[in-house]
Amino acid sequence: MRPPSSCLESDPHHVSLLALPEAAVSTLTGIFDVMNAFALLNPPAAQVPFRVEIVGEQAGPLELASGVPINVQRAIGEIDSTDIVIVPSVLLGPAGWTKDRYPRVVEWLRARHGCGALLCSACSGIFLLAETRLFDGRDATVHFFYADAFAAAYPSIPIQPERVLVVSGEREELVTSGASMTWHDLVLYLIARYAGATAAQDVARMFALQWHQDGLMPFMVFEGKRDHGDSDIRGAQQWLDTHFSVAHPVEEMISRSRLAERTFKRRFTHATGLSPLAYVQRLRIEDAKRRLERTEASVEEISWRVGYEDPAFFRRLFKRTTHLAPGEYRKRFRLPDFARL
């Protein structure tokens, strides 16, 4: 159903960039600058597609999470019409996200959605949007560092931290971006959606932005789950930390555990979320990633050092896990020559 026209603005589209005390200044100001870039790309008289405004619970100065002050241009209580709401990334402390801290903001977000506005989050901004309950049962993404905390706090929202951008909702009106700098992808997506692909490409060139087309798996560091409470399995994991490259590590773990094979495999999978073989593979690939980043060793040598005698199998496994071939991974993530001491 089409929302009431009085709820939306047009020509240019109004963007409400929500400022919270927990917000990261780099994400908030970065989104603001890029979405306002059309004034630099076009003649002064040209029409721009977006009118971006920093909004918050109150207008005026606001100190963000890093201690940097910004100016909130308008209070949300004054805004009945907007087309896009963006919640930038927020910094979570050791205690995590505090629920129910911003009931007025959550109510305003729900109202704006009811009037047809897109609700967008960058990185961890989904923690606030999740309180609207509009994402329940809808796919979303979040920074992989916060994935477990988000899943525990909002189990009704399917979270996919390996994805760069997720567009959900009946009207494709719920948009989330993943880790850190994927706000670039969010902004470029919005520009392409409302101003066209050519405009998005022009902005990408101007700011040297790139789409994260390979997803976020190459950036994710594997850390096996250890808070499961099974001491036998934790002991096996600790042994694997330094012995994953030995021949037949799964059989060796089972022998060392003194558990029946079926029992060990069942308990290991239940505790870690991965089969013993898949867990070993993830440890081996993680070590290979570090070697590709930090050494000049050939792919064949790295394959052998992490436990694979067949380099072709290693290459296939590496690409299936990281979405990049070993050579592509090294090219993207190795320290550049000019940065080496």
N, C-alpha and C positions, 0 to 999 in steps of 0.2 A: 504494500500500500504506500502510495506517495505521501510524504510528510506535508503538513501545512506549509504553504509557501511563505507565510509570515515568519516562520522559524529560521529560514535560510536566507543567506545573502548571496549576491552574485555580482560578477563584473566590477571589481575583482572579488575573488573568493576570500572570505574572511577566515583567517587562521588564528585561533586562540592558543597561544603557547603558554602552558600552565607552569607557573613558578611556585615551588615549594621550598621550605627551608632545607630539605634534604637533597634538593636538585644539584646535579653536577653542572658547574658553570660552563664547561667546555661544550657539553651537548646542547644546553639551552641557547647559548650565544651562537654556536655553530649553525644550528637549525635556523635561527633568526637571520643570520647573515646570508646563508645560501638561498633561503626562500625569498629574500629581498634583493637577490642579485640582478633581477631583470632591469632595475634602474640603471645598472652599469652596462648591461648588454644591449640596451635599446636607446634610441633617441629620447630626449626629455619628454616629448609630447606623446610617446607611444604608451599604449595602455598596458599595465602590468597585470598578471593573472592573480596575484595574491596581495592581500593586505594583512601583514603579520603584526600581531599585538601580543605583548607579554602581559598575562593576566594572572590574578591571584586572589586570595581571600580579601585582601585589602590593597588599595592602591598606595604607592609610595615606596620608600626604600625597603629592601629585603636582603638580609644576609644569607647567602647560600651555604651549602655544606662545607665548602673550602674556606669560608670566611670572606669571600669576595662579595661586595654589595652590588645589587642591581636595582633598577627602578621598575616596579610593577606599574604598568601604564593604566590599567583599568581593573576595577574590582569585578569579580564574577557576578555579583548581585546586580550589576548594571548591564549585563550582557544577556539578552534574550534571543539574539539572532547571531548565529555563527555557522560556518560550513564545516570546519575541521578543528578538532581539539587535539593537541599533541601534549602528552605528558613526557617530559625528558627523563633521562636516566636519573635515578636517585641513589645515594650512597647509603648502604645498610651497615649499621654498626654491629658489634658482636651479638647484640640481642635480637638482631633481625628487624623485620618490618613491624611497626606498631600498628595494629588494626584499629579502626574506628577513631582515628585521630582527626580526620577531616570529614565529618558527616555532612557539612554544608557543601563541600566540594563534590562529594560523591552524589549527593542529591542533584546538584547542578549538572554533573556529567550525565546522569540518567535522563534529566530533562532535555538536555541538548541532543542526546541520542534519540529521544522520542520525537524531537522536531526534525530529525533527519541528518544530523551532523555525523561525520566520521569521527570515531574515537581511535586515536593512535597512541602507541607508546614506543619509546626508544629504550632498548635495553631493559633495565629494571623498573621502568615506569609502569609496567604491567601490574606491579604489586598494588598500586592505587586503583587502576582500572578494574582489577579483579573484584574489588569491594562493591562494584556496581551490580554484580551477579549477571551482567550481560554476557560475560564470556563463559558462563557455565556450559559445559558440553561442547564448547567451540575450541578448535585448535588455536594455539598461541605459541609464541616463543619468548625466551628470556635469556639473559646472559647465562652461559653454561655454568659459571661459577656459582650462580644463585639457583640453579635448577632444582636441587634437592630441597632447599628451603622453601621454594615456591610450591613444589609438589606437596610438601607437608602442610603448608598453610592453606593451599587451595586445591585439594584433591579432585574437585569436580571439573577442573580445567585441564584438558590434555595438553601437556607442555612438550615442545619439540626443540630443545636448545641447540640442536645441530643445524637448524634452519635459519637462514638469514632474515627472511621476511615471511610472515604468514598473514594472509588476507582471509577473514572469515565473515560470517553473518549472511543473512538472507540478501542484503543489499551490498555485500562486500564492504561493510561499513566498520568493521573491526580489524584494525591493522596493527600488527606488532612486529618490531624488529629485534634482532638478537643481540649478540655481544657488542658492547662498546661502540666502535666506529661504524657499525651497520646502520647507524642513523643516516649515513650517506645514502644507503639503499632506500631507506624510508622516504627521504626527501626527494630523491630522484624518481621514485615510484609515484609520489604525489604530483610532481611536476609533469611526468609523462601522462598521468591520468587526467589532469585538468588543463594542461597547456600543450600536450603533445610530445611525441618522442623526439622531435627535432629540438624542442626547447630543453628537454632533459639532457640531450647530448651536448648542447651548447653550454649548459651549466656545468656538466661534468668536465668538459674541456677547460673551462675557465678556472675551476677550482682543483683540477687534476684529480677528480674523484673517479673511483672505479667500483663497478658492481662486484660484489663478492659472489661470483657465479659458481664457484666450486663449493659453496656452503661453508660451514664453520668447523667441520670435522678436522681439517688440517691444523686448526688452531687449538683444538681441545687436547688437554693432557690427561691421559688415563691414570686414574687413581682408584685402585680396587676398593670396594666397600669393605670397611672393617668394623663398623659399629653394630655388628649382627649378634654378638654375644656367644658365638660358637667358638670355644677356645681351640678345639682340634683344627678347625678350618683356619682360624687366625694363625695358628702355628704353621700350617701348610703355606699360607700366604707369605709369612715371614721368610720361610725357607726359599720360596720362589723368588723373592726380591733379589737374591744374589745367585740363584741357580737356574733361572729360566732358560738359559742357553744350553744346558746339558742335554744329552740324548735321552729321549723318553722321559721327560719331566713328570708327566701325569702318572705314569706307572711308578716312578720313584716316590712321588708324594703319597700315593696310596699305600705303598710298602711301608713308608715311614710312619704313616698315621695308624697302622695296625687295625684299620677298619676294613670291613668287607667292601669290595669294589663298588657294588651298587649303592651301598650306604654312603660311602665317601662322596661319590658323584652326586647323589641326591642332596646331601647336606651342603656340599660346596655350591651347587647351583642355587639352592634356596638361600644360602647366606650371602652370596656375592652377586646374584642375578645373572651370572655367566656360567657356562659349563667349564670344567677344568681346562679343556683344550682351548676354548675361546679366551679364557683368562690368560693362559700362557701366550697365545698369539698377540693379545693386546700388549703384554709386557715386552715382548720381543719387538713389536713394531714401535713402541715408545722409545726403546733404546736405539733402534735404527734411526728414528727421527733425530735424536740428539747427535748421533754420529754423522748424519748427513749435514746437519747444521754446523758442526764444529770441527770436522776433520776433512781431509782430502782423500780418504779411503774410497776405493771403488765400490760400486754397488755389489759386486761379487764378493769382495772381502767382507763388507758389512753383513751381507746375507749369511756368510759362514760364521761370523763372530756372534750373531744373535741366535744361531741355532739351526740354520737352514742350509743344507748342502746343495739344494737345487735353486739357483738364482732366479730361474723363470717362475717357479712357484712363489718365491719371495716377492718378486715384482707384482704378481697378480694379487697376492694377499695385501701388500702395502697399498696398492691402488684401491682395492675394495674397502680397506679400513679408512684411509685418509682422503679418498677421492682424487688423489694426485699420484702420478707415477713417481718413483724415487728421484729421478732426475729433475722433474718439475718441482718437487718439494724442495730439493736442495737449492735450485735457482731462486725460489721465492723466499726461503727462510734463512739461508746462510748469511752470516755477517758480511756486508759489503767490504771490499778492499779498503775503501777510504776511511772506514770506521775501525779498522784493525790497528792495534798499537805496534 
